[in-house]
Amino acid sequence: AFISIQAFPALLDLPQDLEVSKVSCGSRHTAIITRGGELYTWGWGKYGQLGHKDNASSDQPRRIEYLVAEGLRAEEVVCGPWTTYICVLE
């Protein structure tokens, strides 16, 4: 799948009810945490760094459903070159 690589910041369309509290960018992927503790990721996912239980890439933000299913709230996120680290609360 073709994933656009943006060399400059770009506006992102998110649902209006989402308020972003934290952002982190890796070498080819991005993650945000909402004020409600949900984690969204997008970009290049070849090594599973997006956290969607696959290696798919995505140009659109996708919520990490695992955290929702487990009742976990994302508090911090750090994107590395090919990884994403998160701190969660139960």
BALOBA-1460 file (C-alpha; in Angstrom, 3 decimals):
// residues 90
<rec num="1" residu="a" x="0.000" y="0.000" z="0.000"/>
<rec num="2" residu="f" x="1.180" y="3.497" z="-0.787"/>
<rec num="3" residu="i" x="1.668" y="5.655" z="2.316"/>
<rec num="4" residu="s" x="2.317" y="9.322" z="1.743"/>
<rec num="5" residu="i" x="5.377" y="10.687" z="3.511"/>
<rec num="6" residu="q" x="4.926" y="14.317" z="4.531"/>
<rec num="7" residu="a" x="8.089" y="16.382" z="4.843"/>
<rec num="8" residu="f" x="6.177" y="19.229" z="6.495"/>
<rec num="9" residu="p" x="3.430" y="19.397" z="9.120"/>
<rec num="10" residu="a" x="-0.037" y="18.838" z="7.716"/>
<rec num="11" residu="l" x="-3.545" y="19.333" z="9.052"/>
<rec num="12" residu="l" x="-5.277" y="16.145" z="10.082"/>
<rec num="13" residu="d" x="-9.009" y="15.513" z="10.085"/>
<rec num="14" residu="l" x="-10.125" y="13.942" z="13.357"/>
<rec num="15" residu="p" x="-13.677" y="13.599" z="14.649"/>
<rec num="16" residu="q" x="-14.689" y="16.839" z="16.378"/>
<rec num="17" residu="d" x="-15.242" y="15.173" z="19.746"/>
<rec num="18" residu="l" x="-11.584" y="14.091" z="19.961"/>
<rec num="19" residu="e" x="-9.254" y="16.424" z="21.834"/>
<rec num="20" residu="v" x="-5.575" y="15.570" z="21.410"/>
<rec num="21" residu="s" x="-3.462" y="15.796" z="24.552"/>
<rec num="22" residu="k" x="-0.166" y="14.203" z="23.420"/>
<rec num="23" residu="v" x="1.634" y="13.591" z="20.119"/>
<rec num="24" residu="s" x="4.753" y="11.640" z="19.199"/>
<rec num="25" residu="c" x="6.377" y="11.056" z="15.811"/>
<rec num="26" residu="g" x="8.653" y="8.209" z="14.781"/>
<rec num="27" residu="s" x="10.652" y="8.019" z="11.596"/>
<rec num="28" residu="r" x="7.606" y="7.053" z="9.531"/>
<rec num="29" residu="h" x="4.672" y="6.874" z="11.927"/>
<rec num="30" residu="t" x="2.761" y="9.098" z="14.336"/>
<rec num="31" residu="a" x="0.734" y="8.493" z="17.505"/>
<rec num="32" residu="i" x="-1.657" y="10.671" z="19.460"/>
<rec num="33" residu="i" x="-3.364" y="10.302" z="22.819"/>
<rec num="34" residu="t" x="-6.749" y="11.909" z="23.315"/>
<rec num="35" residu="r" x="-7.891" y="13.591" z="26.535"/>
<rec num="36" residu="g" x="-10.025" y="10.482" z="27.073"/>
<rec num="37" residu="g" x="-6.941" y="8.233" z="27.033"/>
<rec num="38" residu="e" x="-7.477" y="6.653" z="23.627"/>
<rec num="39" residu="l" x="-4.438" y="5.985" z="21.441"/>
<rec num="40" residu="y" x="-4.500" y="6.512" z="17.672"/>
<rec num="41" residu="t" x="-1.648" y="5.657" z="15.298"/>
<rec num="42" residu="w" x="-0.956" y="5.957" z="11.577"/>
<rec num="43" residu="g" x="1.873" y="5.815" z="9.053"/>
<rec num="44" residu="w" x="4.179" y="2.988" z="8.070"/>
<rec num="45" residu="g" x="3.410" y="-0.207" z="9.983"/>
<rec num="46" residu="k" x="5.774" y="-2.817" z="8.506"/>
<rec num="47" residu="y" x="7.142" y="-3.865" z="11.930"/>
<rec num="48" residu="g" x="3.840" y="-3.721" z="13.823"/>
<rec num="49" residu="q" x="4.736" y="-0.362" z="15.383"/>
<rec num="50" residu="l" x="1.197" y="0.941" z="14.857"/>
<rec num="51" residu="g" x="-0.183" y="-1.575" z="17.357"/>
<rec num="52" residu="h" x="-3.104" y="-2.886" z="15.313"/>
<rec num="53" residu="k" x="-2.087" y="-6.563" z="15.543"/>
<rec num="54" residu="d" x="-0.860" y="-6.541" z="11.938"/>
<rec num="55" residu="n" x="1.848" y="-5.022" z="9.751"/>
<rec num="56" residu="a" x="-0.519" y="-2.840" z="7.717"/>
<rec num="57" residu="s" x="0.253" y="0.803" z="7.021"/>
<rec num="58" residu="s" x="-2.381" y="3.516" z="7.176"/>
<rec num="59" residu="d" x="-2.649" y="7.141" z="6.053"/>
<rec num="60" residu="q" x="-5.578" y="7.650" z="8.434"/>
<rec num="61" residu="p" x="-5.453" y="7.560" z="12.246"/>
<rec num="62" residu="r" x="-6.785" y="4.295" z="13.664"/>
<rec num="63" residu="r" x="-7.695" y="3.749" z="17.304"/>
<rec num="64" residu="i" x="-5.859" y="0.993" z="19.169"/>
<rec num="65" residu="e" x="-8.801" y="-1.263" z="19.932"/>
<rec num="66" residu="y" x="-6.817" y="-3.527" z="22.280"/>
<rec num="67" residu="l" x="-6.570" y="-0.762" z="24.879"/>
<rec num="68" residu="v" x="-10.314" y="-0.109" z="24.702"/>
<rec num="69" residu="a" x="-11.158" y="-3.827" z="24.988"/>
<rec num="70" residu="e" x="-8.883" y="-4.208" z="28.026"/>
<rec num="71" residu="g" x="-10.140" y="-1.055" z="29.749"/>
<rec num="72" residu="l" x="-6.718" y="0.598" z="29.593"/>
<rec num="73" residu="r" x="-6.126" y="4.349" z="29.388"/>
<rec num="74" residu="a" x="-3.067" y="5.631" z="27.509"/>
<rec num="75" residu="e" x="-1.134" y="8.246" z="29.506"/>
<rec num="76" residu="e" x="2.142" y="8.651" z="27.585"/>
<rec num="77" residu="v" x="3.388" y="7.714" z="24.126"/>
<rec num="78" residu="v" x="6.876" y="7.790" z="22.589"/>
<rec num="79" residu="c" x="7.502" y="6.763" z="19.002"/>
<rec num="80" residu="g" x="10.950" y="5.418" z="18.207"/>
<rec num="81" residu="p" x="12.384" y="4.727" z="14.748"/>
<rec num="82" residu="w" x="10.476" y="1.419" z="14.331"/>
<rec num="83" residu="t" x="8.659" y="1.139" z="17.671"/>
<rec num="84" residu="t" x="5.963" y="2.748" z="19.797"/>
<rec num="85" residu="y" x="6.111" y="2.775" z="23.601"/>
<rec num="86" residu="i" x="3.071" y="3.584" z="25.703"/>
<rec num="87" residu="c" x="2.359" y="3.995" z="29.388"/>
<rec num="88" residu="v" x="-1.167" y="2.921" z="30.360"/>
<rec num="89" residu="l" x="-3.376" y="2.977" z="33.445"/>
<rec num="90" residu="e" x="-5.944" y="0.332" z="34.302"/>
